[in-house]
Amino acid sequence: MQHFVVNIDVDQAAALLQAAVAAYPMGLVAHINGQANCAKKNIAVPADQILEVFRPDFAIRVWKAEKTAGIDIPLRIYLFDQDGKTHVLFRTPHEVFAPYNNAALMNIAEELAPIFNTLLSALDPYKI
C-alpha cells in the first residue's frame, strides 16, 4: 500500500486528484466525502474522503478475466486528516489483483500502475 502525507488539506488534495483524473482521462466513478456526509447528521469529524477511479474499458477487461474481481473495482484513493496532516492511501493495482492469481488481471495491473502513478504524482510537489 502506498501511504504518504501531503502539505495541503484534504479538499485541496481531492481537487488536484480530480483534475488529474479528468485530464488523463480516467473516470471518477465516485467521490465519497465522509466529513460532508457526517455534517448532514450534525456530526463533526476530521476530513475523510475517498475517490473511486476507473474506466469502463478496464472494467470490461477485469470482468472478462475474473468476474469476481469486479468487487475490487473501481480502485480507491483514500484521503484523510489525522493530527492536522493530510494522509493519502492507495492500494496498487498489483496488490488489488494479486489474490486472484490470474495472469490476465496482472497484465491489467501492469497497465494501470503507471496511470495511477501519474494521477498520484499530481500531489508530488506537496509531499512532506
N, C-alpha and C positions, 0 to 999 in steps of 0.2 A: 504494500500500500504506500502510495506517495502521501506524505504529510509535511506540509511546510507552513510557515507563518508569513503573512504579508503585512506591510506597513501602511495599510489603508483599511477603512472599515468594511464590514461585510457588504453593505449596499453598494459601495464603490467597486468592490471585487466582483460582485454579481453582475453589475453593469458592464464591466470590462469583459467578463467572460461571455455575456450575452452578445455583445458586439462582435467578439471573436467568432462565436458560433455562427452568427448571421453572415459574417464576411467570408467564412471558409469555403463553401457553405456546408454546415451541418444543420440539424434541426433541433430546436429547443422544444422537446416534447412536453415538458412541464417545468414550471418554476414554483417550488413549494416554499412559501415563506412562513415558517413556523412562528416567528415572532409576530407577524401581522395576524396570523390566524388566532393566536392566543390573545392578542389585543382585542379581537372581536368579542371575546368572552371576559374582557376586563382582567386578564391575567398578564402580568408583566414578566417577560423572560428575556435573557440576552439574545442577541441576533442569532438566528439559526435558519439557514436556507439550503435548499437542495436544487440543483439544476440537473434535470434529466435530459441527456443529449444522445441523439442517434439520427439515423436516416433510413427511409423506407427500403432503399436498395440493399443496405446492410441487413436490415431486419429480415427481408425475404431470404437472404443467403443463410442467416443464422437458423431460421425455421427449417430450411431445406436440409441443412447439415445436421441439426439435432433439435427437433421440435421442442423438447423440454427445456432447452436453453433459452427459450422465449421468456422465461421468468426472470432472467438476468439482464434483459434489455428493456429500456434504454440504459446506458451507462450513466452513473451518477457522480456529480461533483458536489461535495458537502462543504459548506462554508458555515463557520460558527465563531462566535465571540466567546473567549474564555480568558478570564483575568485581564480584560482590556486588549487582548490581541486577537487578530483575525486568523483563524486556522483554516487551512484548505486540505481536505482529504479526498483521495481518489484511488479506487481500486483499478489497476491497469487492466486492459483487455485480456492480457495473458492470465492474470490472477482470476478474472471472472470466468474465463472459459477453460482453464486447466482442469478443473474437476471432471469435465466430461470426457477427457482422454480421447478427443476427436480431432484428427488432423485437419479437417476442413475448418473447424472452429479456430484452430490455432493459426491457420492461414489468414482468416478474417482478423484475428487479433494482431497479426503482423501488419496488416493494412491499417488497422485502427490506431495502433500505438503512436505512429508519427503524427496522425491527425490530432489526437488528444494532447500530445506533447506540444504541438503548435498552439492549441487552444489554451493550455495552461501557461504557455510562455507569455501570454498577454499580461500575466501577473509578475513576470520575472523582474522588471525594474523595481518592483515594490517589495520584493522579498527582503526579509530582515537577515 
